[in-house]
Amino acid sequence: MRTVIFRSIAPYLTSLMVLFSIFVLLRGHNEPGGGFIGGLIAASALAIYGIACGVAPVRRAIYFHPMAISAFGLFMSAMAGVLSVFAGVPYMSGLWIYPHLFGVEVALSSVLVFDIGVYLVVVGAIGSIALALEERDRD
Amino acid sequence: MAGKTEPLADLSVAYTMEKVAAADWLVAAPVIWCILVGSLLLMLRKHTRIQPLIAIPALGILALMTLGLLGHVIQNGTVTMTMGRWLPPFGISFTVDLLGAFFAATSALVALGAGIYGRSDVDDTGRRYGFYPFLLLIMAGILGAFMTGDIFNLYVWFEVLLISSFGLLVLGSERKQLDGAVKYAFLNLIATTLFLVATGYLYGLFGTLNMADIAVKASELRGTAPLMTLVTLYLLAFAMKAAAFPVNFWLPASYHTPRLVVSALFAGLLTKVGIYALLRILGMLFPFEREELSFLIAITAALTMVLGVIGALAQNDIRRSLGFLVISGIGVMMAGLALGSPAGLSGAIFYAAHSMVVMTALYFAAGIGARLGGSFELTSAGGLYARNAFLAAMTLILFLSVAGLPPFSGLWPKIMLVKASLDIGAWWLAASILVTGFLTTITVGRIWVLAYWRPAPGGDDADTLPISLPAGATVALAGLVAITIAAGVWPEPVMALAQDAARGLIDPSAYVLSVFPVEASQ
């Protein structure tokens, strides 16, 4: 699979897919998309990069071990629910703030934090499996 | 959902508007805590030295939380928290009654023991493979199952504990472990699929998954809906999880392969989650269908306990023998479920809690014994009494307790169950409980005589010198032994707790009232 064409296009494809996965993650609150599907897109981006350029560059690029990324995502999602303690509402209640950044109202919520957590769990878990399979392939 | 910024016209239609009292957070806190600490430990996977330093205090805090929750439920009755502020039955409720709180507290104590024991049992490789993260995550699954008030959510927690248990089973990835894990995984997946099928069917019939809602609607639907089919499916699924007789073969095939502390944890907790689900769904939600099935359950129970203990008697490996004793204990608990009377159910609840503590402790004792004597094989073990009388004494206490002999915790639930069976004239059920107790005494007596009493086979004097015990493991063992002694000589509080929990199952009005405070009072 390590043809010149594939190898030269893979970095662009990967960065485009990661960007798109973040777009899908963020639009997911009210429209199709969200953390899970975004995470899948990002994980396949990592897989493509791994097929084209080898697993070691991918591991270097994401810096943290995929399992650690997914653990951090789990931690983040659970903590997103814990925020409701301070509002006196049940666990996992959606809490919203509407700060004005550069004159634009941005709706931020604990739901978004949860969704980013899900995104990281999926990237970490699926990425970990994909990289392990690709490594085994080259033995 | 409405647009991003415009608020709903009337939030109280969809949301609960009450503030959550701080003490009510105890309902969700143990599960959240397990997930948080578990994921933290997963991030620190490479730091094998730090892991137990975080995990053991965290398990201690978990035990305190669940004990606090138990106290809270004893004082204030069933507590509910519905996630995300949605009104039940649309939001997922965590509803903790006495049964759930009691099992949660007991299992948290057992997990604390496993955490401490694991410090010396699991080496760096095992820790790097994630022993402590999996331990915390399996506790999240087990506690979630005990606490949730939603059937589909119960399924999710079963999955959580199943996936963590796969991780624990293959810790170290040895060939024998993988062999055991495949059998365990395959058969448990079948049971989980059955559970899911039954739950889909239930949702089709009831249009709700909230247990309190189901308890209310079951009486309306009883004439028209095929509830018997549904309940039989649930019985099969959970009996498989609990390792009841015809579907128990996965347990002896897999429980002796993993690290000892993992076997201990599984033997103590996993099958009891199946029993809990049986008690909750057959005992509380569908009591009439349970009554119809009671003869079938009773026969299953009698066969499970007698064949289990006969299996135990035939084994040479101590761990295999203990695995069969776990099955035999499941039969005793199912006898209580078959009876269905307050006395029967409370006996089953007491026995389940007793079994959680004692089975885990027995595996611990066998593990320490194997470290001293060098073997799990009865043919080659021996001389443990000469090596360490303290270990031998604690093991003897556990042996007597598991056989149901006084003055330890196994006695009282068996008395309750025998009396409850005689009350309704099921003499054969009472007889099988007593015969099982007798055969268990022979089984453990045989292990005691061969591994402890007899001098080490072929050993010279150096083999019989006293050896001191590993400290951490002994603390874990002694703590659990102390619980079985305490519950044996002072059983009234536990008995009262089990009776109240059984009453809560038979009359779920308090449970329903906790989830639907308004509708039930109208």
Boltz contact constraints between the chains, C-beta under 6 A:
constraints:
  - contact:
      token1: [A, 68]
      token2: [B, 43]
      max_distance: 6.0
  - contact:
      token1: [A, 71]
      token2: [B, 39]
      max_distance: 6.0
  - contact:
      token1: [A, 71]
      token2: [B, 42]
      max_distance: 6.0
  - contact:
      token1: [A, 71]
      token2: [B, 43]
      max_distance: 6.0
  - contact:
      token1: [A, 74]
      token2: [B, 39]
      max_distance: 6.0
  - contact:
      token1: [A, 75]
      token2: [B, 39]
      max_distance: 6.0
  - contact:
      token1: [A, 78]
      token2: [B, 32]
      max_distance: 6.0
  - contact:
      token1: [A, 78]
      token2: [B, 35]
      max_distance: 6.0
  - contact:
      token1: [A, 78]
      token2: [B, 36]
      max_distance: 6.0
  - contact:
      token1: [A, 88]
      token2: [B, 19]
      max_distance: 6.0
  - contact:
      token1: [A, 88]
      token2: [B, 20]
      max_distance: 6.0
  - contact:
      token1: [A, 89]
      token2: [B, 85]
      max_distance: 6.0
  - contact:
      token1: [A, 90]
      token2: [B, 20]
      max_distance: 6.0
  - contact:
      token1: [A, 90]
      token2: [B, 81]
      max_distance: 6.0
  - contact:
      token1: [A, 90]
      token2: [B, 82]
      max_distance: 6.0
  - contact:
      token1: [A, 90]
      token2: [B, 83]
      max_distance: 6.0
  - contact:
      token1: [A, 90]
      token2: [B, 85]
      max_distance: 6.0
  - contact:
      token1: [A, 91]
      token2: [B, 28]
      max_distance: 6.0
  - contact:
      token1: [A, 91]
      token2: [B, 83]
      max_distance: 6.0
  - contact:
      token1: [A, 92]
      token2: [B, 83]
      max_distance: 6.0
  - contact:
      token1: [A, 92]
      token2: [B, 84]
      max_distance: 6.0
  - contact:
      token1: [A, 93]
      token2: [B, 84]
      max_distance: 6.0
  - contact:
      token1: [A, 93]
      token2: [B, 85]
      max_distance: 6.0
  - contact:
      token1: [A, 107]
      token2: [B, 4]
      max_distance: 6.0
